[in-house]
Amino acid sequence: MGLILYLIVGGLIGWIAGLMLGGVPGGIIGNIVAGIIGAWIGESLFGALGPVIMGIPIISAILGALIFVAILSIVLKMIKR
């Protein structure tokens, strides 16, 4: 049950980042991956900011997901050329 809630929280974080940046490549799976990787990046860079849900600090995770999605979008645009 904990893993499912962790994936749901990661998906919501990725979804929020996608709303702010115009979408996450990969749909639902992309949202989950962006949220989980974003949480790792955000906590590494900013520490644990904001409330923590299922071990994910929300503010740090959103900031990290924004960074991850922005970099991913730039890389995908460069590959399409």
Long-range contacts (C-beta under 8 A, 24 or more apart in sequence): 2-54, 5-54, 6-36, 6-54, 6-55, 6-56, 7-32, 7-36, 9-35, 9-53, 9-54, 9-56, 10-35, 10-36, 10-39, 10-56, 10-61, 11-35, 13-38, 13-39, 13-56, 13-58, 13-61, 13-62, 13-65, 14-38, 14-65, 14-69, 16-62, 16-65, 17-62, 17-65, 17-66, 17-68, 17-69, 18-69, 20-66, 21-66, 21-69, 21-70, 21-73, 24-69, 24-72, 25-72, 25-73, 25-76, 34-65, 34-68, 34-69, 34-72, 35-61, 35-65, 37-64, 37-65, 37-68, 38-62, 38-63, 38-64, 38-65, 38-66, 38-67, 38-68, 38-69, 39-64, 39-65, 40-64, 41-65, 41-67, 41-68, 42-67
